[in-house]
Amino acid sequence: MRFKLGRPDLDDYRGYFEQPAATTRSPLTVTWAGVTTLLIDDGESALMTDGFFSRPTLLTVGARKLMPSLPRIDGCLTRLGVERLDAVMPVHTHFDHAMDSAVVAQRTGAMLVGGTSAAHLGRGAGMPEDRLVVVTPGEPISLGAFDVTLVVGDHCPPDRFPGVITAPVVPPIRASAYRCGESWSTLIHHRASNRRMLVVGSAGFVPGALHGRRADVVYLGIGQLGLQPERYLVDYWKEAVRSVQARRVVLIHWDDFFRPLHEPLRALPYAGDDLDVSMRVLTRLAAEDAVPLHLPTLWERADPWS
């Protein structure tokens, strides 16, 4: 963490909030609900990454034990119109991604899908073993109307709570108990429409891991990216966007996740990230590749393939 006061002004990026909106004819939609929570829905089958809605304050995270907020979780699921999900898939198991994942899975009848760390979150919440899916990295699995492949990724440096979760996590518990665990690049293929997307939840990468994979749209996590050397941003774009031949990029994980979702979103403060740097470099790279670059609008059903 660095000591630079203030935070980026989202008004400076108003022109990026024009991701194509879904219509009644859209065969597949994506709705963003902060950080890297995405609802991918075809009207009959749906998946969700993360499902993080509690968003405890910075003071709570630093000084107290954490507990999922059931009213916030239920309120957000209602806002999204979610009653059933085929799967909940945390991109890794830090609290700002996976703290609510098991509760969301329980409330929606979903499978909890990931590595052994995610499975321990499910066990801590009392989920039955037959709804905990520990994947084989790189191998597709069928979840409802989708084929999903979790490819080994990495966390953007620094990882403040590294390592895997080795035992069930039973809230209330400190934020440090939510270790990073397995970090994934999540490839989602909707079979009926043949639409493909990639979700990279953390701005980290394993060189060559996505080589030979394809995705029309990339939802690209940029948390902490603005604090990295410019070479790192260029390499990240190459590994997560160019390697899959993406035709559109939507930036996620830039919002201040210590602020509840019923309040207006704001960018992470300069002390923890620098959205201005990320936007400057990524805008240039997107222009070089002729790839549209967007920031998503909270709760808006989008059709990024249109």
C-alpha positions, 0 to 999 in steps of 0.5 A: 500500500502506498501513501497517495491521497484521494482516488480516481474520479469515475466521471473522467471515464464516463465514455467507457460505460457504454457496454452494449445493453441486452435486449429481449433477443439476446440469447445470453446476458451478463450482469455485473454486481461489483468486484468480479461478481458476474451473473451469466444467464440465458433465461433458463440456466445461469452461472455466477462468479464469486457472488460477493455482496456483503462488502464489509467496511475497511474497519471491519476487515482490519479489526473484526471477524467477518460474517456474511450479511444475509440481508445484503446477500438476499437483497442483491440476489433479488435485485438481480432476479436470481432464484436458481443458479447452476453453479457459483464459481469463486475466482479465488478465495480471498474474502472480497471474492469468496466470503459469500460464495457458499451462502449464495450457492446454498440459497440458489441450489447451486454447485460450488465449483473451484479448487480444494480451498473453495470446497473448504468454504462450502464445508464450513457453511455446511454444504453437502459434499455432492454439491462441492465440485473440485475441478481438474485444471484445464478440463471442461465440466458441464454446468447447466447450459454451459461448459466451464473450464478453470485454467490455472492463473495467478494473483496480482502482486502483492497477495496479502493472504497467500496460500491455500485453505486447508480446513473448513472456514466457519464464520465469523472469522478473520479476513486472513483466513480467506487465503487466496487458494487456487486462482483461476482464469474461467472460460465459459462456453454457452453451448446453444449460442456458441458464445464464449467468454473469459473471466480473469478475476485477478490481474495475474497470469501464468505465461502461456496458460491460455495459449490455444484457448478462445474467447469472444469477450474478456471480463478483465480484473484490474484490481492492483494493476495500476500499481504495477510496472507498465511492462506488467500491464502489457504482458497481462494484456498479451496473456489475457486478451491477445492470447484468446483473440478477444473482440471486446474487453470489459474491465472489472474489480476496480470498484471500492469493495469496502462500500456497500452496493446500495451506495454509489460506486467509487474507484479504489483509493490511490493507496491501494490501486491507480485506475488512472494508470490502468486506463491510460495503458489499457486504452492504448493497448485496446486501440492498438488491437482495435478492441472495444474497451468498457467499464460495466454499469452496476446491475445492467444486463449486457450483451457484450457479444452484440 
